[in-house]
Amino acid sequence: MRIGIDIGGTKIITGLVDESGLVTRKKKIPTEKEKGYTGIKDNIAGLIKTIVEESDIEIERVGVACAGQIDKTTENILFSPNLDWHNVPLKRDIETLCGIDTFIENDVNAAVYGEWKFGLKEVPDDVIGVFMGTGIGGGIIINSRLYRGFSHVGGELGHITVNPHGYRCRCGNTGCFEAYCGGSYIIERVRDEIDEGYRGKIWDIIEGNPDLLHTGHIEEACLMEDILCKKIWREVIEYMGAALASLVNLLNPEVIILGGGVIYGSKYFIEDVKAVLEKRAMQASLAGLKIEKAQLGEDAGIVGAAFAE
């Protein structure tokens, strides 16, 4: 058995995973960012020890998924924006505290790996995963291996430039894929217009409470011909399709996996994006391409961390 851990901005999810990728036991705790690295690290070690004691079986490996850039030589977390960690030795510390071989992986790399290995009916050699949540995360598998790049920080699909003169991204650049298609950015653009006095069908959908707004509401309002939401949602679809077309032309994957809260909360997004992709990508690159919705939900990161290599 293996243990997979997914460290999120608000919660830490830990699971006991068997060799078939099935999560047989799961625990969740708040991340408690205010405790800093030391407190979070100790909480993770406590979770591992609890699962080991309760299951009373030998644990082959602990895998940890965390947002940020990982030094693959030391497996230190160089920078995690969600947690404000800088060059923290999580692998070393967990191994010291728990005595179990530990592996650290970027959270979206782990999720894509988990979906690739256990979520698809067949396991292709070449896959791109794009997860649309608060921002945009991505992972690339080439020849059945995670692609990390020369210095192991590749695969930052959310920060490819789709419009050099476009929206400002929180990374400091302008026109990032994430700035156009990340969930928080989409919501912010609609909410800003509501704050300026816009009242359309979206206002009725959210019952006059902008705090309730999510991307599913924006798609719903678009389908009801709300002028603002139709403009913004169609823009998201166009840029998503264009970004995927560029990735397809560059990497020629067999499968694109789409996941994250924006995907799970929409009805027609994948079909709409697929139409743009097919219009923009080169025909030879499209031949045999499959678009799949992620299947593992919150277990993807756990399972991927437990098995990624």
N, C-alpha and C positions, 0 to 999 in steps of 0.2 A: 504494500500500500504506500501511497504518497500523500503528502499534505500540500495543498495549494492555498495561497494567500493572496488576496487582492486588496491593496491599500487604496482606498478612495479618499476623496476630500472630506467626506462626512462619516463614512463607516469603513470598517475593516471586515472582510468576509473571509472566513477560513473553512476549508472543506477537506474531508478525508476522501481520497480518490483511489478507485481500484484500477486495475490494468486495462479495463475496457473504457475508462474515462467516466465512469459513473461516480457521482458524488454521493457517498453513502452516509455522510454525517456533515452537518454544517453549523457554524456558529458565527454570530455577528456581534460586533461591539462598536460603539462610537469611536471615531478616529481620535478625538480629543487633541486637536492640533495645538491647543494652548500648553500642552505638556511638553512640547518640543520633541526633538529626536529621541532623547533618552527615555522619556515616558512612553512614547509610542513603541519603541523597540522593546521595552520591558513588557508592554501589553501583548505584543506579538509573541514573545517568548512564552508568556503565560498561557496564551491560547494553544500554542503547540504542545506544551506540557500537559494541558488539560485533555486535549484530544488523545495524546499518547496514553495517558493514564486510563481514560475511559474506554479506549478501544482495546488496550492490552495486546497490541500486535506490533511487529517490527515495522518501522517506517524507513523506507528506502531513501527517500529524499524529501526535502522541503523546497518548494518553488515559490518565490515571491514576485508578484506583479506590482509595479509601482510606476506612476506617471513620471516621466523625466528621462534624462540621458544617463546611460549606464556605461561605465568604463569596463569593457569586457576582459581586460587583463586582471584587474583587481576585483571586479564586480561591485566596486563602490558606486553609489548613486551620486553622479557628478552634480546634478541639479534637478530638483523636483519642485516645479512652480506651485503645485497644489499645497505642498507641505513646507515650502521655504527651506528645503534641505540643500546643503552644499557639501559635496564630497564626503558623504557619510558611509562608514564601513559596515553596512547592514549585514552582508554575508558573513563577514568575520565575527560580528557580534552575536548573530543568531547561532552560528556553529559553536561559539564559545559557551553560550548560555544553555544550549539544548543538546549539543553533541551529535547533531545530525547534519549530513552533507546538505548544503543550501545553495540554491541557484537563484539569481536575481535577473528579472527581465522587465523591459518596458511594458506597461500595462496593455497597450493596444497590440503590440507584437504578441503578447501572451494570448489575448482574446482571439486574434486572427489565427494563431497556431492552434488553439483549442477548437475553433470552428472548423478549420481545415482538417484536423486529424479525427475529430469525433462528430462534427455537425453535418458534414456532407455525406451523401449516400456513397459516393465514390471519392477517392482521394487523388486529385490531380497533381501534377508536378508543379504547375505554375498558377499562382493565385494572388490576387490583390484584395485586401480587405479594407473597407472604409467604414468607420464608425462615426455617425453624426450624433453627438450629444451636445454638451455645453459648447464644445468646439468641434474640430474635426481631427480624428486620430486615424492612423493608417498602419498597415503592415503589408509586407511583400514576401511572398514565398517563391523562390526560383529553384528549380530542380529539387524540389521537396525539402528545401532548407530556408530558414528565415534569412532574408537579406538584410544585413546591418550596415554595409558599406565599409570603406577603408578604415575609418576610425570608430566604427561600431555605433554611430549615431544617425545612420541613414533611416529612410522610411518615414520622414516627417512630411507626410502627404498634405497635411493641413496647411503647411506653409509654402507650398508651391504658389507662384504668383499667377493669378488668372487675369488680373487687370492692374498694370503697374501704376495707374492713376486712380485706383479705386478706393474702397473703404479702408479706413485705418484699422489695422489689426493690433491686438494687445501685445503682440511680440515686438511692436515698434515699426513694422513694415507697413506698406500700403498694398491693398489688392490681393491679400492672401486668400486662398481657397476657404480657409476657416472664417475669414471676415465676411464672406458671402454666404456660406452655407452652415456655419456653426449655429446651433439652436439658440444660444444666448444672444447672438448678434441679430438673428432674424427677429426674435421677440423684442429686442431693444429698438429696432427700427419701427415696428408697429406701435410699441408703447410710447415712443417719443411723439408720434403723430397724435395719439390719443391724448397725451398730456398737453399738446398744443390745441386741443379742442375738436379733433376729428370724431365724428359720430356716424358710424355706418352700421352695417349688420353685425360687425365684430363687437360693437358695444352691447348689443342685445345678447349675443352668444356668451359673453363674459359677465352678463348681468350687471354691467356698470362698474366692475371691479378689475382694474388692470393687473392687480396682483395675481389673479387667477389665470392670466393669459399663458397659453403654451402653443407650440407649433401646430398641434392638432386643431386648435381653434382657428388658426390662420388658414389652414387648408380648407376647413369647413366654410369659413367666410368667403374664401376664394370661389368655392363651388356655388355659393349663393350670390355671386357677382358683386361682392363688396369691392368697391373701386380700389381702395388702398391695399387690401389683402391680396386681391388678384394681381396687382402690379408687383408686390413684393414676393409673393409665392411663385409667380411665373419667372421672376428673376432668379430665385433660388434654383428652380428646376433647370433653367437654361445654363447657369453656371455649373451646377452639379454635372449635367450631361456633358458640357464642354470639358470639364476637368477629367471626367472619366474617359472621354474620347482621347484626350492627350495621353493618359496613362495606358490606354489600350494600344494606341499607336506606338508608344515607346516600348512597352514590355510584352505585348501580345499574350496576356494571360488566358488560361482556359476558363477560369471562373472569377467573377467579381462577387465578393460577399459584402452585403450592406447590412449594417447593424447600428445600434444606438437608439436613444430615445426618440429622435426625430423620425426615424424609420418605423419604429414600433408604434408610434402614435399617429401614423398617417394611414390613409386608405388607398390612395392611388399614386403615391409618390414614385415608387419603383417603376411602375408602368409608364408614367409621364417622363421620368428621367431616361428610361430606356429608349423612348422615341427620339429624344434629343441626341443621345449617344449614337444611335444608328444613323442619324442624319449627318453627324459630324465625323465619326471615325472612318478610317479607310476600310474598304470592303474586305480586303484580305485579312485584316486584323480582326474583323468581326466574325469571320467564319468559325463556327463551332463555339463561339463565346456564350457562356451561361451567366445569368445574373441571379444570385441566390440571396434570400433573406436569411440573416443569422438565426440559428435555431437554439442556441444554448442559454440565452439570456445572461443573467449574472453569473452563471457557472462557467462561462467561456474563459474569463480571466483566471479562475481557480484551476481549471483543467489545463489550460495552456501553460500556466506557470509550473504546474506539476510535471509536465512532460517536455517543455521546450528545451532545445539544445543548440 
